[in-house]
Amino acid sequence: MKNLYIALSFGLISTSLIAQNKDTKTADKLYSRYEYVDAAKEYQKLVDNGKGDSYVYKQLADTYYNMFNTAEAATWYAKATETNQDAETYFRYAQMLKANGKYEEANKQMSKFAALAPNDQRAKAFKENPNYVPKLVSKESGYTAKSLEVSSDKSDFGAVMYNNDLYFTTARNTARKNYGWNEEPFLDVYKSTLGDGGNFSEATPITELNSKFHDGPVTITSDGNTMYFSSDSFREKLFEKDKANNLQLGKNNLYTATKSGETWSNIKPLPFNSKDYSLSNPSISRDGKTLYFSSNMPGSLGGVDIWKVAVNGDGSFGTPENLGSKVNTEGNESFPFIADDNKTLYFASAGRQGLGGLDVYKVDLSSGSEASNMGKPINSEKDDFGFTFNKEKNRGFFSSNRNGNDDIFGATPICAVDVLTIVTNAKTGAVLADAKVSILDSKKNVISTETSNSKGEVSFKVECDKDYTIQASKDGFEGNSFPVGKSKGPEAKIDAKLQPIDVIVTPTEIILNPIYFEYDKSNITQEGAFELDKLVQVMKNNNEMVIFAKSHTDSRGSDSYNLSLSDRRAKSTVQYIISKGIDASRITGKGFGESELKVPCTECTEEQHAQNRRSEFMIVKK
């Protein structure tokens, strides 16, 4: 029926089978010794010499993973997974993709991981909530959509809500004669009321508005006293005669009506109505000063365009203005709706690249920006049009024939928060551009990573009512984490103040905060990287300095286990420092297990264990 209305407007090898060989001997030895920087170089030589295979690719990926080089790790995991179907490889690949903001691809890899390791708790968690990364950062529209019970088996569209009343246009009145175009009844304006239980009442016609011709859609001023609506020009006897076929050819025109008690009266035509062109689908701004509508009047860029006209204080009108190419195309644009902010315009278009048929778009009229497709689920491969939104009720409405007939759908916004982070120098207050900023979920998964702009700003869109953490770092400054509490939005502001690196340097030692590792693991974490970056900065500022990194454990666990674990951690630490540009001759490391307890104790407290579980950075040469 909406096509009729527009027509009326203008007439997708197991790793156990793959092993190291003589070619990889040198690289493998370096890797086993945790000399990741040189190991990566040797594995890369194999690739460059045409000797790269799944094993080499995976070793390269794991090498970069252990050095927290997320971009390179992701690149090589991609190559490894072409033939390597090891579950853990897919998991690490997904993590590296997330660290680089590639959420959709990360979910694909997590799906493969979950299929290979269905009983793994990480897989189960993913299956339960695979899209914890907010869909709002993708091409999704940020809404859920559901067909409403007010729809009938006839065409229903143009729904707009004022207070608790939903006004819409429908062809359900079977008591009237059918229109020859589609053998459905003529269009009428109906109203349904939203009840306390959240359901709509049975729709009833607005009899005082409806004529024996097509009527609707409508728009109402914020005070509820004035309505603008579409109707056939026959109301004012504006039509052309087709004498050859004995027809009277009417157009769509616009009319006003005034609220009188519970009814509408004093219906009047707008002064720029014409029998030569159509005007339809009105939408009045909340301040009542601008009326938007669709028309094929002279000056249109295509068949039907979106226009606007000033509504003066005395009730008179200005001259209609075409909204131009930021909105209109050589095709058809119709069903405009101006939001409560008086600048966001929603409209339907068949002239823009869309999913199929009519799609709903929105544009900020105040910025001069291009119109954007609202994406699914508002749009589909079918016709989608007539989007409106009630800010007070926080719900929208649109129509679609995706179910075979024009039906009215409810559109509920997915609650989202724009987390605006501003990175500054904690001492001077100066903004810090080119800082690395990441946002993590409550499980410490990196959702997105961006670089601050010239104003020190980074913005992330996340889900409401969830805890997040911002991590910020920049060369010359101490990296830090900043909690983002649960919020319903629309915005949360984080002041990420970074302290300039001012490390305690004694004659024998560089003192850092504890370098934390995950339980039973030795790869460098983001928190560990923050601290080690301080050491990197000190070494860059002192070109002759040579450091010996000592890693210690507490007294829990066997002597041999603790010695091995601490040694792996010390070597990972050394490799991280080298990866940051420090010459390998300037940094060495060794694990001492529990052989050098800082606090000798028999029944140690947790605090004493923590003091023993430490890293030390001894100055060998200044």
VENJO-V796943 format. One record per backbone hydrogen bond with DSSP energy under -1.0 kcal/mol. CO is the residue of the C=O (numbers start at 1). NH is the residue of the N-H. E is the energy in kcal/mol with one decimal. If there is no record, write none. Layout:
co=(CO | CO)
nh=(NH | NH)
e=(E | E)
This chain:
co=(1 | 2 | 3 | 4 | 5 | 14 | 15 | 24 | 25 | 26 | 27 | 28 | 29 | 30 | 31 | 34 | 35 | 36 | 37 | 38 | 39 | 40 | 41 | 42 | 43 | 44 | 45 | 46 | 47 | 53 | 54 | 55 | 56 | 57 | 58 | 59 | 60 | 61 | 62 | 64 | 65 | 66 | 68 | 69 | 70 | 71 | 72 | 73 | 74 | 75 | 76 | 77 | 79 | 80 | 80 | 86 | 87 | 88 | 89 | 90 | 91 | 92 | 93 | 94 | 95 | 97 | 98 | 101 | 102 | 103 | 104 | 105 | 106 | 107 | 108 | 109 | 110 | 111 | 112 | 113 | 117 | 120 | 121 | 122 | 123 | 124 | 125 | 134 | 135 | 142 | 144 | 146 | 148 | 155 | 157 | 160 | 162 | 164 | 165 | 166 | 167 | 168 | 169 | 170 | 172 | 173 | 177 | 179 | 184 | 187 | 188 | 189 | 190 | 191 | 192 | 193 | 195 | 199 | 204 | 205 | 206 | 206 | 214 | 217 | 219 | 221 | 225 | 226 | 227 | 228 | 229 | 230 | 231 | 232 | 233 | 233 | 234 | 240 | 242 | 247 | 249 | 251 | 252 | 253 | 254 | 255 | 256 | 257 | 258 | 260 | 263 | 265 | 268 | 270 | 278 | 280 | 283 | 285 | 289 | 290 | 291 | 292 | 293 | 294 | 295 | 297 | 304 | 305 | 306 | 307 | 308 | 309 | 310 | 312 | 316 | 321 | 324 | 324 | 332 | 334 | 337 | 339 | 343 | 344 | 345 | 346 | 347 | 348 | 349 | 358 | 359 | 360 | 361 | 362 | 363 | 364 | 372 | 375 | 376 | 383 | 385 | 388 | 390 | 390 | 395 | 396 | 397 | 398 | 399 | 400 | 401 | 406 | 407 | 408 | 409 | 410 | 411 | 412 | 415 | 417 | 418 | 419 | 420 | 421 | 422 | 423 | 424 | 425 | 430 | 435 | 436 | 437 | 438 | 439 | 439 | 440 | 441 | 445 | 448 | 450 | 452 | 453 | 456 | 457 | 458 | 460 | 462 | 468 | 469 | 470 | 471 | 472 | 473 | 474 | 476 | 480 | 482 | 484 | 487 | 490 | 492 | 494 | 495 | 496 | 498 | 499 | 504 | 508 | 509 | 518 | 525 | 526 | 527 | 528 | 529 | 531 | 531 | 532 | 533 | 534 | 535 | 536 | 537 | 542 | 546 | 546 | 547 | 548 | 549 | 550 | 551 | 558 | 559 | 560 | 561 | 562 | 563 | 564 | 565 | 566 | 567 | 568 | 569 | 570 | 571 | 572 | 573 | 574 | 575 | 577 | 578 | 583 | 586 | 588 | 590 | 592 | 593 | 605 | 606 | 607 | 608 | 609 | 612 | 614 | 616 | 617 | 618 | 621)
nh=(5 | 6 | 7 | 8 | 9 | 17 | 18 | 28 | 29 | 30 | 31 | 32 | 33 | 35 | 34 | 36 | 39 | 40 | 41 | 42 | 43 | 44 | 45 | 46 | 47 | 48 | 49 | 51 | 50 | 57 | 58 | 59 | 60 | 61 | 62 | 63 | 64 | 65 | 66 | 69 | 68 | 524 | 70 | 73 | 74 | 75 | 76 | 77 | 78 | 79 | 80 | 81 | 82 | 83 | 84 | 90 | 91 | 92 | 93 | 94 | 95 | 96 | 97 | 98 | 99 | 102 | 101 | 103 | 106 | 107 | 108 | 109 | 110 | 111 | 112 | 113 | 114 | 115 | 116 | 117 | 120 | 124 | 125 | 126 | 127 | 128 | 129 | 137 | 138 | 414 | 412 | 410 | 151 | 171 | 169 | 167 | 165 | 194 | 162 | 192 | 160 | 190 | 157 | 188 | 174 | 176 | 186 | 183 | 179 | 215 | 170 | 206 | 168 | 204 | 166 | 201 | 198 | 195 | 191 | 207 | 209 | 210 | 232 | 230 | 228 | 224 | 259 | 221 | 257 | 219 | 255 | 216 | 253 | 235 | 236 | 238 | 237 | 249 | 247 | 242 | 240 | 233 | 279 | 231 | 270 | 229 | 268 | 227 | 265 | 263 | 260 | 258 | 256 | 273 | 296 | 294 | 292 | 288 | 311 | 285 | 309 | 283 | 307 | 280 | 305 | 300 | 333 | 295 | 323 | 293 | 321 | 291 | 318 | 315 | 312 | 308 | 327 | 328 | 350 | 348 | 346 | 342 | 365 | 339 | 363 | 337 | 361 | 334 | 359 | 384 | 349 | 374 | 347 | 372 | 345 | 367 | 362 | 379 | 141 | 401 | 399 | 397 | 394 | 395 | 390 | 411 | 388 | 409 | 385 | 407 | 404 | 156 | 400 | 148 | 398 | 146 | 396 | 144 | 464 | 462 | 492 | 460 | 494 | 458 | 496 | 432 | 498 | 429 | 425 | 452 | 473 | 450 | 471 | 447 | 448 | 469 | 444 | 441 | 439 | 437 | 434 | 456 | 423 | 453 | 421 | 419 | 417 | 484 | 440 | 482 | 438 | 480 | 436 | 477 | 501 | 472 | 470 | 468 | 465 | 418 | 420 | 422 | 497 | 424 | 426 | 478 | 511 | 619 | 506 | 521 | 529 | 530 | 531 | 532 | 533 | 534 | 535 | 536 | 537 | 538 | 539 | 540 | 541 | 545 | 620 | 621 | 588 | 618 | 590 | 616 | 592 | 562 | 563 | 564 | 565 | 566 | 567 | 568 | 569 | 570 | 571 | 572 | 573 | 574 | 575 | 576 | 577 | 578 | 579 | 582 | 581 | 586 | 547 | 549 | 551 | 595 | 553 | 609 | 610 | 611 | 612 | 613 | 614 | 552 | 550 | 510 | 548 | 546)
e=(-2.5 | -2.6 | -2.5 | -2.8 | -1.1 | -1.1 | -1.4 | -3.4 | -2.2 | -2.0 | -2.6 | -2.9 | -1.1 | -3.0 | -2.0 | -1.4 | -2.3 | -2.7 | -1.5 | -2.1 | -2.7 | -2.4 | -1.7 | -1.5 | -1.8 | -2.7 | -1.7 | -3.4 | -1.7 | -2.9 | -2.4 | -2.5 | -2.6 | -2.5 | -3.1 | -2.4 | -2.3 | -2.5 | -2.4 | -2.8 | -1.3 | -1.2 | -1.1 | -2.3 | -2.2 | -1.9 | -2.1 | -2.4 | -1.9 | -1.1 | -2.5 | -2.5 | -1.1 | -1.2 | -2.6 | -1.5 | -2.0 | -2.7 | -2.3 | -2.5 | -2.1 | -2.3 | -2.2 | -2.4 | -2.0 | -2.7 | -2.0 | -1.3 | -1.8 | -2.3 | -1.4 | -1.9 | -2.3 | -1.9 | -1.5 | -2.3 | -2.7 | -1.9 | -1.7 | -2.1 | -1.6 | -2.3 | -2.5 | -1.9 | -2.4 | -2.1 | -1.5 | -1.6 | -2.0 | -3.9 | -2.5 | -3.6 | -1.6 | -2.0 | -3.1 | -2.6 | -2.4 | -3.0 | -2.6 | -2.1 | -2.3 | -2.8 | -2.6 | -2.7 | -1.9 | -1.4 | -1.0 | -1.8 | -3.9 | -1.2 | -2.4 | -2.7 | -2.1 | -2.5 | -3.7 | -2.3 | -1.7 | -3.4 | -2.7 | -1.4 | -1.9 | -1.6 | -1.5 | -1.9 | -2.9 | -2.0 | -2.7 | -2.6 | -2.1 | -2.2 | -2.4 | -3.1 | -3.1 | -1.9 | -1.4 | -2.5 | -1.5 | -3.9 | -2.2 | -3.5 | -2.7 | -3.2 | -2.5 | -2.0 | -2.3 | -2.3 | -2.2 | -2.8 | -2.8 | -1.8 | -3.5 | -3.3 | -2.9 | -1.8 | -1.1 | -2.7 | -3.0 | -1.8 | -3.1 | -2.7 | -1.9 | -2.3 | -3.3 | -2.4 | -2.8 | -1.4 | -2.9 | -2.3 | -2.1 | -2.1 | -3.4 | -2.7 | -2.3 | -2.1 | -2.7 | -2.1 | -1.6 | -3.2 | -2.2 | -3.0 | -2.8 | -2.0 | -3.1 | -3.0 | -2.0 | -2.2 | -3.0 | -2.3 | -2.0 | -2.1 | -2.2 | -2.3 | -2.2 | -2.8 | -2.8 | -1.1 | -2.1 | -2.4 | -2.4 | -1.6 | -3.1 | -2.4 | -1.1 | -1.6 | -2.9 | -3.0 | -2.7 | -3.6 | -2.6 | -2.5 | -2.2 | -1.5 | -1.8 | -2.9 | -1.9 | -2.0 | -3.3 | -2.4 | -1.4 | -2.6 | -2.4 | -2.0 | -2.9 | -2.0 | -1.9 | -2.9 | -2.9 | -3.0 | -2.9 | -2.3 | -2.0 | -3.0 | -2.8 | -3.0 | -1.3 | -2.1 | -2.0 | -2.1 | -2.3 | -3.0 | -2.2 | -2.6 | -3.1 | -2.0 | -3.4 | -3.7 | -2.9 | -3.2 | -2.9 | -3.0 | -2.9 | -2.3 | -2.6 | -2.4 | -2.6 | -2.5 | -3.2 | -2.4 | -2.3 | -2.5 | -2.8 | -2.6 | -1.3 | -2.1 | -2.6 | -3.4 | -2.6 | -2.7 | -3.0 | -2.2 | -2.4 | -1.9 | -1.3 | -2.5 | -2.0 | -1.3 | -1.0 | -2.3 | -2.2 | -2.3 | -2.5 | -2.2 | -1.8 | -1.8 | -2.8 | -1.4 | -2.0 | -2.5 | -2.4 | -2.9 | -2.9 | -2.5 | -2.2 | -2.2 | -2.7 | -2.5 | -1.7 | -2.1 | -2.1 | -2.3 | -2.2 | -2.2 | -2.2 | -2.1 | -2.3 | -2.1 | -2.0 | -2.2 | -2.2 | -1.3 | -2.1 | -2.2 | -3.1 | -3.4 | -1.9 | -2.5 | -3.0 | -2.4 | -2.2 | -1.8 | -1.7 | -1.9 | -1.5 | -2.8 | -3.2 | -2.8 | -2.5 | -2.7)
